Amino acid sequence: MKILKIVAGIALLIFAFVLFLATIAGFIKSLPQISNELAKSTSAGGAYLFGSMIVFVGALFLVYYTGKKGFQLLKPKPLPVDSIDDIGKYDSNENK
C-alpha cells in the first residue's frame, strides 16, 4: 500500500507540473490574441479576456490542489508518541 501511495503521489506531482507548464505556455500564447480582441473595441474582446482569465485561474487551482494531494500522499504519517510525562506515571486505579 505504501508503494502505491508513493507512485500515485509522484504521478500527481508530475501531472501538476506538466499542467502548470501547459497553463503558462497557453497563457503566454493567448496574450497577443487578447490584445487583438481588445483592440477591436467590441464586447467580444472583454468577453475573451474574461473567459481566458477564468480558464487560467481554474487551471491554476487544479494545479495547486493536485500538487497538494501529491505531497500529502508522499508525506509519511507520523507515529503516535507518548509524552515524556506519561512514561513511568503510576495510575492508582490499575491495582484496584
MARKE-870144 format. One record per atom (N, C-alpha, C): atom name; x, y, z. Coordinates in nm, 4 decimals, always signed. Layout:
! MARKE-870144
<zami><firo>CA</firo><px>X</px><py>Y</py><pz>Z</pz></zami>
...
This chain:
! MARKE-870144
<zami><firo>N</firo><px>+0.0827</px><py>-0.1196</py><pz>+0.0000</pz></zami>
<zami><firo>CA</firo><px>+0.0000</px><py>+0.0000</py><pz>+0.0000</pz></zami>
<zami><firo>C</firo><px>+0.0869</px><py>+0.1256</py><pz>+0.0000</pz></zami>
<zami><firo>N</firo><px>+0.2021</px><py>+0.1165</py><pz>+0.0715</pz></zami>
<zami><firo>CA</firo><px>+0.2908</px><py>+0.2328</py><pz>+0.0760</pz></zami>
<zami><firo>C</firo><px>+0.3479</px><py>+0.2629</py><pz>-0.0624</pz></zami>
<zami><firo>N</firo><px>+0.3821</px><py>+0.1577</py><pz>-0.1355</pz></zami>
<zami><firo>CA</firo><px>+0.4391</px><py>+0.1767</py><pz>-0.2694</pz></zami>
<zami><firo>C</firo><px>+0.3363</px><py>+0.2414</py><pz>-0.3615</pz></zami>
<zami><firo>N</firo><px>+0.2115</px><py>+0.1987</py><pz>-0.3516</pz></zami>
<zami><firo>CA</firo><px>+0.1054</px><py>+0.2554</py><pz>-0.4347</pz></zami>
<zami><firo>C</firo><px>+0.0858</px><py>+0.4034</py><pz>-0.4042</pz></zami>
<zami><firo>N</firo><px>+0.0916</px><py>+0.4394</py><pz>-0.2754</pz></zami>
<zami><firo>CA</firo><px>+0.0769</px><py>+0.5800</py><pz>-0.2379</pz></zami>
<zami><firo>C</firo><px>+0.1929</px><py>+0.6638</py><pz>-0.2913</pz></zami>
<zami><firo>N</firo><px>+0.3122</px><py>+0.6092</py><pz>-0.2856</pz></zami>
<zami><firo>CA</firo><px>+0.4291</px><py>+0.6821</py><pz>-0.3354</pz></zami>
<zami><firo>C</firo><px>+0.4201</px><py>+0.7008</py><pz>-0.4862</pz></zami>
<zami><firo>N</firo><px>+0.3829</px><py>+0.5952</py><pz>-0.5575</pz></zami>
<zami><firo>CA</firo><px>+0.3703</px><py>+0.6039</py><pz>-0.7038</pz></zami>
<zami><firo>C</firo><px>+0.2594</px><py>+0.7018</py><pz>-0.7417</pz></zami>
<zami><firo>N</firo><px>+0.1471</px><py>+0.6965</py><pz>-0.6717</pz></zami>
<zami><firo>CA</firo><px>+0.0368</px><py>+0.7892</py><pz>-0.7002</pz></zami>
<zami><firo>C</firo><px>+0.0768</px><py>+0.9328</py><pz>-0.6690</pz></zami>
<zami><firo>N</firo><px>+0.1496</px><py>+0.9541</py><pz>-0.5605</pz></zami>
<zami><firo>CA</firo><px>+0.1959</px><py>+1.0883</py><pz>-0.5263</pz></zami>
<zami><firo>C</firo><px>+0.2903</px><py>+1.1448</py><pz>-0.6306</pz></zami>
<zami><firo>N</firo><px>+0.3840</px><py>+1.0625</py><pz>-0.6774</pz></zami>
<zami><firo>CA</firo><px>+0.4780</px><py>+1.1077</py><pz>-0.7806</pz></zami>
<zami><firo>C</firo><px>+0.4035</px><py>+1.1357</py><pz>-0.9110</pz></zami>
<zami><firo>N</firo><px>+0.3069</px><py>+1.0495</py><pz>-0.9455</pz></zami>
<zami><firo>CA</firo><px>+0.2302</px><py>+1.0702</py><pz>-1.0691</pz></zami>
<zami><firo>C</firo><px>+0.1494</px><py>+1.1999</py><pz>-1.0612</pz></zami>
<zami><firo>N</firo><px>+0.0905</px><py>+1.2282</py><pz>-0.9455</pz></zami>
<zami><firo>CA</firo><px>+0.0147</px><py>+1.3521</py><pz>-0.9310</pz></zami>
<zami><firo>C</firo><px>+0.1051</px><py>+1.4749</py><pz>-0.9395</pz></zami>
<zami><firo>N</firo><px>+0.2241</px><py>+1.4663</py><pz>-0.8815</pz></zami>
<zami><firo>CA</firo><px>+0.3167</px><py>+1.5790</py><pz>-0.8903</pz></zami>
<zami><firo>C</firo><px>+0.3648</px><py>+1.6024</py><pz>-1.0332</pz></zami>
<zami><firo>N</firo><px>+0.3918</px><py>+1.4949</py><pz>-1.1054</pz></zami>
<zami><firo>CA</firo><px>+0.4323</px><py>+1.5097</py><pz>-1.2456</pz></zami>
<zami><firo>C</firo><px>+0.3184</px><py>+1.5689</py><pz>-1.3266</pz></zami>
<zami><firo>N</firo><px>+0.1957</px><py>+1.5205</py><pz>-1.3037</pz></zami>
<zami><firo>CA</firo><px>+0.0791</px><py>+1.5751</py><pz>-1.3740</pz></zami>
<zami><firo>C</firo><px>+0.0610</px><py>+1.7239</py><pz>-1.3434</pz></zami>
<zami><firo>N</firo><px>+0.0779</px><py>+1.7617</py><pz>-1.2163</pz></zami>
<zami><firo>CA</firo><px>+0.0633</px><py>+1.9018</py><pz>-1.1779</pz></zami>
<zami><firo>C</firo><px>+0.1697</px><py>+1.9885</py><pz>-1.2444</pz></zami>
<zami><firo>N</firo><px>+0.2928</px><py>+1.9372</py><pz>-1.2517</pz></zami>
<zami><firo>CA</firo><px>+0.3997</px><py>+2.0143</py><pz>-1.3138</pz></zami>
<zami><firo>C</firo><px>+0.3758</px><py>+2.0334</py><pz>-1.4633</pz></zami>
<zami><firo>N</firo><px>+0.3349</px><py>+1.9267</py><pz>-1.5307</pz></zami>
<zami><firo>CA</firo><px>+0.3080</px><py>+1.9357</py><pz>-1.6751</pz></zami>
<zami><firo>C</firo><px>+0.1889</px><py>+2.0285</py><pz>-1.7015</pz></zami>
<zami><firo>N</firo><px>+0.0861</px><py>+2.0179</py><pz>-1.6194</pz></zami>
<zami><firo>CA</firo><px>-0.0300</px><py>+2.1063</py><pz>-1.6348</pz></zami>
<zami><firo>C</firo><px>+0.0073</px><py>+2.2515</py><pz>-1.6086</pz></zami>
<zami><firo>N</firo><px>+0.0959</px><py>+2.2752</py><pz>-1.5126</pz></zami>
<zami><firo>CA</firo><px>+0.1426</px><py>+2.4111</py><pz>-1.4850</pz></zami>
<zami><firo>C</firo><px>+0.2170</px><py>+2.4684</py><pz>-1.6049</pz></zami>
<zami><firo>N</firo><px>+0.3068</px><py>+2.3881</py><pz>-1.6628</pz></zami>
<zami><firo>CA</firo><px>+0.3803</px><py>+2.4358</py><pz>-1.7807</pz></zami>
<zami><firo>C</firo><px>+0.2864</px><py>+2.4623</py><pz>-1.8984</pz></zami>
<zami><firo>N</firo><px>+0.1882</px><py>+2.3746</py><pz>-1.9175</pz></zami>
<zami><firo>CA</firo><px>+0.0925</px><py>+2.3939</py><pz>-2.0270</pz></zami>
<zami><firo>C</firo><px>+0.0058</px><py>+2.5181</py><pz>-2.0033</pz></zami>
<zami><firo>N</firo><px>-0.0304</px><py>+2.5423</py><pz>-1.8789</pz></zami>
<zami><firo>CA</firo><px>-0.1117</px><py>+2.6597</py><pz>-1.8472</pz></zami>
<zami><firo>C</firo><px>-0.0344</px><py>+2.7883</py><pz>-1.8734</pz></zami>
<zami><firo>N</firo><px>+0.0901</px><py>+2.7927</py><pz>-1.8293</pz></zami>
<zami><firo>CA</firo><px>+0.1723</px><py>+2.9119</py><pz>-1.8518</pz></zami>
<zami><firo>C</firo><px>+0.1964</px><py>+2.9327</py><pz>-2.0011</pz></zami>
<zami><firo>N</firo><px>+0.2269</px><py>+2.8259</py><pz>-2.0740</pz></zami>
<zami><firo>CA</firo><px>+0.2508</px><py>+2.8381</py><pz>-2.2182</pz></zami>
<zami><firo>C</firo><px>+0.1240</px><py>+2.8831</py><pz>-2.2905</pz></zami>
<zami><firo>N</firo><px>+0.0098</px><py>+2.8292</py><pz>-2.2507</pz></zami>
<zami><firo>CA</firo><px>-0.1159</px><py>+2.8701</py><pz>-2.3131</pz></zami>
<zami><firo>C</firo><px>-0.1505</px><py>+3.0144</py><pz>-2.2829</pz></zami>
<zami><firo>N</firo><px>-0.1210</px><py>+3.0580</py><pz>-2.1620</pz></zami>
<zami><firo>CA</firo><px>-0.1487</px><py>+3.1975</py><pz>-2.1261</pz></zami>
<zami><firo>C</firo><px>-0.0608</px><py>+3.2922</py><pz>-2.2058</pz></zami>
<zami><firo>N</firo><px>+0.0669</px><py>+3.2588</py><pz>-2.2177</pz></zami>
<zami><firo>CA</firo><px>+0.1589</px><py>+3.3440</py><pz>-2.2953</pz></zami>
<zami><firo>C</firo><px>+0.1176</px><py>+3.3465</py><pz>-2.4419</pz></zami>
<zami><firo>N</firo><px>+0.0711</px><py>+3.2319</py><pz>-2.4925</pz></zami>
<zami><firo>CA</firo><px>+0.0290</px><py>+3.2246</py><pz>-2.6325</pz></zami>
<zami><firo>C</firo><px>-0.1000</px><py>+3.3040</py><pz>-2.6573</pz></zami>
<zami><firo>N</firo><px>-0.1850</px><py>+3.3141</py><pz>-2.5555</pz></zami>
<zami><firo>CA</firo><px>-0.3127</px><py>+3.3834</py><pz>-2.5743</pz></zami>
<zami><firo>C</firo><px>-0.3030</px><py>+3.5345</py><pz>-2.5538</pz></zami>
<zami><firo>N</firo><px>-0.1921</px><py>+3.5839</py><pz>-2.5005</pz></zami>
<zami><firo>CA</firo><px>-0.1795</px><py>+3.7284</py><pz>-2.4781</pz></zami>
<zami><firo>C</firo><px>-0.1939</px><py>+3.8109</py><pz>-2.6065</pz></zami>
<zami><firo>N</firo><px>-0.1278</px><py>+3.7726</py><pz>-2.7176</pz></zami>
<zami><firo>CA</firo><px>-0.1485</px><py>+3.8518</py><pz>-2.8405</pz></zami>
<zami><firo>C</firo><px>-0.2931</px><py>+3.8454</py><pz>-2.8911</pz></zami>
<zami><firo>N</firo><px>-0.3578</px><py>+3.7311</py><pz>-2.8754</pz></zami>
<zami><firo>CA</firo><px>-0.4973</px><py>+3.7191</py><pz>-2.9184</pz></zami>
<zami><firo>C</firo><px>-0.5876</px><py>+3.8078</py><pz>-2.8329</pz></zami>
<zami><firo>N</firo><px>-0.5577</px><py>+3.8155</py><pz>-2.7038</pz></zami>
<zami><firo>CA</firo><px>-0.6370</px><py>+3.9014</py><pz>-2.6156</pz></zami>
<zami><firo>C</firo><px>-0.6195</px><py>+4.0468</py><pz>-2.6553</pz></zami>
<zami><firo>N</firo><px>-0.4961</px><py>+4.0888</py><pz>-2.6831</pz></zami>
<zami><firo>CA</firo><px>-0.4732</px><py>+4.2284</py><pz>-2.7213</pz></zami>
<zami><firo>C</firo><px>-0.5388</px><py>+4.2603</py><pz>-2.8557</pz></zami>
<zami><firo>N</firo><px>-0.5400</px><py>+4.1647</py><pz>-2.9491</pz></zami>
<zami><firo>CA</firo><px>-0.6069</px><py>+4.1873</py><pz>-3.0781</pz></zami>
<zami><firo>C</firo><px>-0.7572</px><py>+4.2025</py><pz>-3.0593</pz></zami>
<zami><firo>N</firo><px>-0.8166</px><py>+4.1195</py><pz>-2.9733</pz></zami>
<zami><firo>CA</firo><px>-0.9612</px><py>+4.1281</py><pz>-2.9494</pz></zami>
<zami><firo>C</firo><px>-0.9969</px><py>+4.2581</py><pz>-2.8780</pz></zami>
<zami><firo>N</firo><px>-0.9122</px><py>+4.3015</py><pz>-2.7849</pz></zami>
<zami><firo>CA</firo><px>-0.9403</px><py>+4.4273</py><pz>-2.7145</pz></zami>
<zami><firo>C</firo><px>-0.9221</px><py>+4.5481</py><pz>-2.8056</pz></zami>
<zami><firo>N</firo><px>-0.8329</px><py>+4.5381</py><pz>-2.9035</pz></zami>
<zami><firo>CA</firo><px>-0.8086</px><py>+4.6498</py><pz>-2.9955</pz></zami>
<zami><firo>C</firo><px>-0.9276</px><py>+4.6722</py><pz>-3.0886</pz></zami>
<zami><firo>N</firo><px>-1.0090</px><py>+4.5698</py><pz>-3.1089</pz></zami>
<zami><firo>CA</firo><px>-1.1254</px><py>+4.5841</py><pz>-3.1959</pz></zami>
<zami><firo>C</firo><px>-1.2358</px><py>+4.6677</py><pz>-3.1315</pz></zami>
<zami><firo>N</firo><px>-1.2259</px><py>+4.6912</py><pz>-3.0022</pz></zami>
<zami><firo>CA</firo><px>-1.3229</px><py>+4.7713</py><pz>-2.9269</pz></zami>
<zami><firo>C</firo><px>-1.4641</px><py>+4.7164</py><pz>-2.9381</pz></zami>
<zami><firo>N</firo><px>-1.4771</px><py>+4.5887</py><pz>-2.9271</pz></zami>
<zami><firo>CA</firo><px>-1.6096</px><py>+4.5278</py><pz>-2.9263</pz></zami>
<zami><firo>C</firo><px>-1.6291</px><py>+4.4579</py><pz>-2.7920</pz></zami>
<zami><firo>N</firo><px>-1.7486</px><py>+4.4168</py><pz>-2.7686</pz></zami>
<zami><firo>CA</firo><px>-1.7758</px><py>+4.3469</py><pz>-2.6436</pz></zami>
<zami><firo>C</firo><px>-1.7128</px><py>+4.2076</py><pz>-2.6431</pz></zami>
<zami><firo>N</firo><px>-1.6830</px><py>+4.1558</py><pz>-2.7595</pz></zami>
<zami><firo>CA</firo><px>-1.6202</px><py>+4.0243</py><pz>-2.7680</pz></zami>
<zami><firo>C</firo><px>-1.4794</px><py>+4.0270</py><pz>-2.7090</pz></zami>
<zami><firo>N</firo><px>-1.4109</px><py>+4.1391</py><pz>-2.7157</pz></zami>
<zami><firo>CA</firo><px>-1.2764</px><py>+4.1500</py><pz>-2.6600</pz></zami>
<zami><firo>C</firo><px>-1.2772</px><py>+4.1338</py><pz>-2.5087</pz></zami>
<zami><firo>N</firo><px>-1.3700</px><py>+4.2009</py><pz>-2.4430</pz></zami>
<zami><firo>CA</firo><px>-1.3817</px><py>+4.1891</py><pz>-2.2979</pz></zami>
<zami><firo>C</firo><px>-1.4217</px><py>+4.0495</py><pz>-2.2562</pz></zami>
<zami><firo>N</firo><px>-1.5129</px><py>+3.9902</py><pz>-2.3323</pz></zami>
<zami><firo>CA</firo><px>-1.5564</px><py>+3.8540</py><pz>-2.3013</pz></zami>
<zami><firo>C</firo><px>-1.4422</px><py>+3.7551</py><pz>-2.3218</pz></zami>
<zami><firo>N</firo><px>-1.3621</px><py>+3.7756</py><pz>-2.4250</pz></zami>
<zami><firo>CA</firo><px>-1.2481</px><py>+3.6880</py><pz>-2.4499</pz></zami>
<zami><firo>C</firo><px>-1.1462</px><py>+3.6990</py><pz>-2.3362</pz></zami>
<zami><firo>N</firo><px>-1.1218</px><py>+3.8217</py><pz>-2.2905</pz></zami>
<zami><firo>CA</firo><px>-1.0292</px><py>+3.8432</py><pz>-2.1797</pz></zami>
<zami><firo>C</firo><px>-1.0824</px><py>+3.7776</py><pz>-2.0523</pz></zami>
<zami><firo>N</firo><px>-1.2093</px><py>+3.7992</py><pz>-2.0222</pz></zami>
<zami><firo>CA</firo><px>-1.2700</px><py>+3.7431</py><pz>-1.9015</pz></zami>
<zami><firo>C</firo><px>-1.2697</px><py>+3.5900</py><pz>-1.9060</pz></zami>
<zami><firo>N</firo><px>-1.3045</px><py>+3.5331</py><pz>-2.0183</pz></zami>
<zami><firo>CA</firo><px>-1.3039</px><py>+3.3874</py><pz>-2.0330</pz></zami>
<zami><firo>C</firo><px>-1.1649</px><py>+3.3290</py><pz>-2.0201</pz></zami>
<zami><firo>N</firo><px>-1.0673</px><py>+3.3956</py><pz>-2.0771</pz></zami>
<zami><firo>CA</firo><px>-0.9291</px><py>+3.3483</py><pz>-2.0673</pz></zami>
<zami><firo>C</firo><px>-0.8801</px><py>+3.3508</py><pz>-1.9227</pz></zami>
<zami><firo>N</firo><px>-0.9160</px><py>+3.4556</py><pz>-1.8508</pz></zami>
<zami><firo>CA</firo><px>-0.8737</px><py>+3.4650</py><pz>-1.7115</pz></zami>
<zami><firo>C</firo><px>-0.9422</px><py>+3.3588</py><pz>-1.6248</pz></zami>
<zami><firo>N</firo><px>-1.0691</px><py>+3.3307</py><pz>-1.6524</pz></zami>
<zami><firo>CA</firo><px>-1.1412</px><py>+3.2272</py><pz>-1.5760</pz></zami>
<zami><firo>C</firo><px>-1.0745</px><py>+3.0906</py><pz>-1.5977</pz></zami>
<zami><firo>N</firo><px>-1.0419</px><py>+3.0586</py><pz>-1.7207</pz></zami>
<zami><firo>CA</firo><px>-0.9781</px><py>+2.9295</py><pz>-1.7504</pz></zami>
<zami><firo>C</firo><px>-0.8388</px><py>+2.9235</py><pz>-1.6888</pz></zami>
<zami><firo>N</firo><px>-0.7643</px><py>+3.0332</py><pz>-1.6955</pz></zami>
<zami><firo>CA</firo><px>-0.6297</px><py>+3.0370</py><pz>-1.6385</pz></zami>
<zami><firo>C</firo><px>-0.6332</px><py>+3.0171</py><pz>-1.4869</pz></zami>
<zami><firo>N</firo><px>-0.7215</px><py>+3.0871</py><pz>-1.4186</pz></zami>
<zami><firo>CA</firo><px>-0.7318</px><py>+3.0742</py><pz>-1.2724</pz></zami>
<zami><firo>C</firo><px>-0.7825</px><py>+2.9347</py><pz>-1.2351</pz></zami>
<zami><firo>N</firo><px>-0.8775</px><py>+2.8808</py><pz>-1.3103</pz></zami>
<zami><firo>CA</firo><px>-0.9264</px><py>+2.7455</py><pz>-1.2838</pz></zami>
<zami><firo>C</firo><px>-0.8165</px><py>+2.6417</py><pz>-1.2992</pz></zami>
<zami><firo>N</firo><px>-0.7347</px><py>+2.6579</py><pz>-1.4018</pz></zami>
<zami><firo>CA</firo><px>-0.6241</px><py>+2.5644</py><pz>-1.4219</pz></zami>
<zami><firo>C</firo><px>-0.5207</px><py>+2.5767</py><pz>-1.3099</pz></zami>
<zami><firo>N</firo><px>-0.4982</px><py>+2.6982</py><pz>-1.2615</pz></zami>
<zami><firo>CA</firo><px>-0.4041</px><py>+2.7153</py><pz>-1.1509</pz></zami>
<zami><firo>C</firo><px>-0.4569</px><py>+2.6520</py><pz>-1.0224</pz></zami>
<zami><firo>N</firo><px>-0.5886</px><py>+2.6617</py><pz>-0.9978</pz></zami>
<zami><firo>CA</firo><px>-0.6474</px><py>+2.5936</py><pz>-0.8825</pz></zami>
<zami><firo>C</firo><px>-0.6287</px><py>+2.4425</py><pz>-0.8947</pz></zami>
<zami><firo>N</firo><px>-0.6494</px><py>+2.3902</py><pz>-1.0140</pz></zami>
<zami><firo>CA</firo><px>-0.6321</px><py>+2.2469</py><pz>-1.0368</pz></zami>
<zami><firo>C</firo><px>-0.4868</px><py>+2.2058</py><pz>-1.0123</pz></zami>
<zami><firo>N</firo><px>-0.3923</px><py>+2.2865</py><pz>-1.0580</pz></zami>
<zami><firo>CA</firo><px>-0.2506</px><py>+2.2583</py><pz>-1.0361</pz></zami>
<zami><firo>C</firo><px>-0.2193</px><py>+2.2606</py><pz>-0.8866</pz></zami>
<zami><firo>N</firo><px>-0.2713</px><py>+2.3603</py><pz>-0.8158</pz></zami>
<zami><firo>CA</firo><px>-0.2438</px><py>+2.3741</py><pz>-0.6725</pz></zami>
<zami><firo>C</firo><px>-0.2941</px><py>+2.2535</py><pz>-0.5943</pz></zami>
<zami><firo>N</firo><px>-0.4202</px><py>+2.2179</py><pz>-0.6145</pz></zami>
<zami><firo>CA</firo><px>-0.4774</px><py>+2.1083</py><pz>-0.5367</pz></zami>
<zami><firo>C</firo><px>-0.4229</px><py>+1.9719</py><pz>-0.5788</pz></zami>
<zami><firo>N</firo><px>-0.3863</px><py>+1.9557</py><pz>-0.7044</pz></zami>
<zami><firo>CA</firo><px>-0.3247</px><py>+1.8310</py><pz>-0.7482</pz></zami>
<zami><firo>C</firo><px>-0.1859</px><py>+1.8159</py><pz>-0.6851</pz></zami>
<zami><firo>N</firo><px>-0.1094</px><py>+1.9229</py><pz>-0.6846</pz></zami>
<zami><firo>CA</firo><px>+0.0217</px><py>+1.9194</py><pz>-0.6205</pz></zami>
<zami><firo>C</firo><px>+0.0122</px><py>+1.8983</py><pz>-0.4709</pz></zami>
<zami><firo>N</firo><px>-0.0853</px><py>+1.9611</py><pz>-0.4084</pz></zami>
<zami><firo>CA</firo><px>-0.1049</px><py>+1.9448</py><pz>-0.2645</pz></zami>
<zami><firo>C</firo><px>-0.1388</px><py>+1.8004</py><pz>-0.2299</pz></zami>
<zami><firo>N</firo><px>-0.2262</px><py>+1.7388</py><pz>-0.3072</pz></zami>
<zami><firo>CA</firo><px>-0.2627</px><py>+1.5990</py><pz>-0.2829</pz></zami>
<zami><firo>C</firo><px>-0.1433</px><py>+1.5071</py><pz>-0.3097</pz></zami>
<zami><firo>N</firo><px>-0.0628</px><py>+1.5387</py><pz>-0.4102</pz></zami>
<zami><firo>CA</firo><px>+0.0566</px><py>+1.4599</py><pz>-0.4382</pz></zami>
<zami><firo>C</firo><px>+0.1546</px><py>+1.4641</py><pz>-0.3222</pz></zami>
<zami><firo>N</firo><px>+0.1758</px><py>+1.5825</py><pz>-0.2639</pz></zami>
<zami><firo>CA</firo><px>+0.2646</px><py>+1.5931</py><pz>-0.1490</pz></zami>
<zami><firo>C</firo><px>+0.2063</px><py>+1.5230</py><pz>-0.0260</pz></zami>
<zami><firo>N</firo><px>+0.0743</px><py>+1.5260</py><pz>-0.0096</pz></zami>
<zami><firo>CA</firo><px>+0.0118</px><py>+1.4555</py><pz>+0.1020</pz></zami>
<zami><firo>C</firo><px>+0.0331</px><py>+1.3049</py><pz>+0.0904</pz></zami>
<zami><firo>N</firo><px>+0.0270</px><py>+1.2534</py><pz>-0.0309</pz></zami>
<zami><firo>CA</firo><px>+0.0487</px><py>+1.1099</py><pz>-0.0493</pz></zami>
<zami><firo>C</firo><px>+0.1939</px><py>+1.0694</py><pz>-0.0261</pz></zami>
<zami><firo>N</firo><px>+0.2874</px><py>+1.1595</py><pz>-0.0518</pz></zami>
<zami><firo>CA</firo><px>+0.4287</px><py>+1.1282</py><pz>-0.0331</pz></zami>
<zami><firo>C</firo><px>+0.4736</px><py>+1.1425</py><pz>+0.1117</pz></zami>
<zami><firo>N</firo><px>+0.4049</px><py>+1.2265</py><pz>+0.1882</pz></zami>
<zami><firo>CA</firo><px>+0.4451</px><py>+1.2520</py><pz>+0.3266</pz></zami>
<zami><firo>C</firo><px>+0.4081</px><py>+1.1328</py><pz>+0.4146</pz></zami>
<zami><firo>N</firo><px>+0.5041</px><py>+1.0790</py><pz>+0.4894</pz></zami>
<zami><firo>CA</firo><px>+0.4709</px><py>+0.9645</py><pz>+0.5758</pz></zami>
<zami><firo>C</firo><px>+0.3874</px><py>+1.0093</py><pz>+0.6955</pz></zami>
<zami><firo>N</firo><px>+0.3019</px><py>+0.9192</py><pz>+0.7424</pz></zami>
<zami><firo>CA</firo><px>+0.2195</px><py>+0.9501</py><pz>+0.8582</pz></zami>
<zami><firo>C</firo><px>+0.3055</px><py>+0.9418</py><pz>+0.9840</pz></zami>
<zami><firo>N</firo><px>+0.2915</px><py>+1.0373</py><pz>+1.0747</pz></zami>
<zami><firo>CA</firo><px>+0.3722</px><py>+1.0314</py><pz>+1.1973</pz></zami>
<zami><firo>C</firo><px>+0.3212</px><py>+0.9220</py><pz>+1.2907</pz></zami>
<zami><firo>N</firo><px>+0.4143</px><py>+0.8571</py><pz>+1.3586</pz></zami>
<zami><firo>CA</firo><px>+0.3783</px><py>+0.7534</py><pz>+1.4544</pz></zami>
<zami><firo>C</firo><px>+0.3325</px><py>+0.8190</py><pz>+1.5845</pz></zami>
<zami><firo>N</firo><px>+0.2306</px><py>+0.7635</py><pz>+1.6501</pz></zami>
<zami><firo>CA</firo><px>+0.1884</px><py>+0.8216</py><pz>+1.7772</pz></zami>
<zami><firo>C</firo><px>+0.2964</px><py>+0.7992</py><pz>+1.8831</pz></zami>
<zami><firo>N</firo><px>+0.3319</px><py>+0.9057</py><pz>+1.9500</pz></zami>
<zami><firo>CA</firo><px>+0.4375</px><py>+0.9006</py><pz>+2.0501</pz></zami>
<zami><firo>C</firo><px>+0.3789</px><py>+0.9469</py><pz>+2.1832</pz></zami>
<zami><firo>N</firo><px>+0.4075</px><py>+0.8710</py><pz>+2.2875</pz></zami>
<zami><firo>CA</firo><px>+0.3631</px><py>+0.9105</py><pz>+2.4207</pz></zami>
<zami><firo>C</firo><px>+0.4466</px><py>+1.0275</py><pz>+2.4697</pz></zami>
<zami><firo>N</firo><px>+0.3847</px><py>+1.1090</py><pz>+2.5466</pz></zami>
<zami><firo>CA</firo><px>+0.4534</px><py>+1.2226</py><pz>+2.6057</pz></zami>
<zami><firo>C</firo><px>+0.5540</px><py>+1.1740</py><pz>+2.7087</pz></zami>
<zami><firo>N</firo><px>+0.6588</px><py>+1.2499</py><pz>+2.7311</pz></zami>
<zami><firo>CA</firo><px>+0.7600</px><py>+1.2133</py><pz>+2.8301</pz></zami>
<zami><firo>C</firo><px>+0.6992</px><py>+1.2142</py><pz>+2.9705</pz></zami>
<zami><firo>N</firo><px>+0.5945</px><py>+1.2923</py><pz>+2.9899</pz></zami>
<zami><firo>CA</firo><px>+0.5289</px><py>+1.2982</py><pz>+3.1195</pz></zami>
<zami><firo>C</firo><px>+0.4528</px><py>+1.1690</py><pz>+3.1498</pz></zami>
<zami><firo>N</firo><px>+0.4080</px><py>+1.0978</py><pz>+3.0470</pz></zami>
<zami><firo>CA</firo><px>+0.3302</px><py>+0.9757</py><pz>+3.0668</pz></zami>
<zami><firo>C</firo><px>+0.4169</px><py>+0.8548</py><pz>+3.0992</pz></zami>
<zami><firo>N</firo><px>+0.5456</px><py>+0.8623</py><pz>+3.0743</pz></zami>
<zami><firo>CA</firo><px>+0.6341</px><py>+0.7490</py><pz>+3.0992</pz></zami>
<zami><firo>C</firo><px>+0.6593</px><py>+0.7388</py><pz>+3.2497</pz></zami>
<zami><firo>N</firo><px>+0.6345</px><py>+0.6221</py><pz>+3.3055</pz></zami>
<zami><firo>CA</firo><px>+0.6588</px><py>+0.5995</py><pz>+3.4465</pz></zami>
<zami><firo>C</firo><px>+0.5507</px><py>+0.6538</py><pz>+3.5374</pz></zami>
<zami><firo>N</firo><px>+0.4437</px><py>+0.7011</py><pz>+3.4806</pz></zami>
<zami><firo>CA</firo><px>+0.3346</px><py>+0.7555</py><pz>+3.5609</pz></zami>
<zami><firo>C</firo><px>+0.2608</px><py>+0.6405</py><pz>+3.6286</pz></zami>
<zami><firo>N</firo><px>+0.2344</px><py>+0.6530</py><pz>+3.7550</pz></zami>
<zami><firo>CA</firo><px>+0.1664</px><py>+0.5490</py><pz>+3.8303</pz></zami>
<zami><firo>C</firo><px>+0.0185</px><py>+0.5827</py><pz>+3.8374</pz></zami>
<zami><firo>N</firo><px>-0.0634</px><py>+0.4898</py><pz>+3.7940</pz></zami>
<zami><firo>CA</firo><px>-0.2076</px><py>+0.5090</py><pz>+3.8000</pz></zami>
<zami><firo>C</firo><px>-0.2603</px><py>+0.4257</py><pz>+3.9164</pz></zami>
<zami><firo>N</firo><px>-0.3183</px><py>+0.4909</py><pz>+4.0145</pz></zami>
<zami><firo>CA</firo><px>-0.3645</px><py>+0.4216</py><pz>+4.1352</pz></zami>
<zami><firo>C</firo><px>-0.4874</px><py>+0.3351</py><pz>+4.1084</pz></zami>
<zami><firo>N</firo><px>-0.5581</px><py>+0.3568</py><pz>+3.9989</pz></zami>
<zami><firo>CA</firo><px>-0.6783</px><py>+0.2793</py><pz>+3.9676</pz></zami>
<zami><firo>C</firo><px>-0.6454</px><py>+0.1437</py><pz>+3.9048</pz></zami>
<zami><firo>N</firo><px>-0.5227</px><py>+0.1224</py><pz>+3.8607</pz></zami>
<zami><firo>CA</firo><px>-0.4865</px><py>-0.0028</py><pz>+3.7949</pz></zami>
<zami><firo>C</firo><px>-0.4828</px><py>-0.1200</py><pz>+3.8928</pz></zami>
<zami><firo>N</firo><px>-0.4460</px><py>-0.0953</py><pz>+4.0177</pz></zami>
<zami><firo>CA</firo><px>-0.4300</px><py>-0.2038</py><pz>+4.1146</pz></zami>
<zami><firo>C</firo><px>-0.5582</px><py>-0.2354</py><pz>+4.1899</pz></zami>
<zami><firo>N</firo><px>-0.6656</px><py>-0.1738</py><pz>+4.1645</pz></zami>
<zami><firo>CA</firo><px>-0.7908</px><py>-0.1986</py><pz>+4.2371</pz></zami>
<zami><firo>C</firo><px>-0.8767</px><py>-0.2984</py><pz>+4.1687</pz></zami>
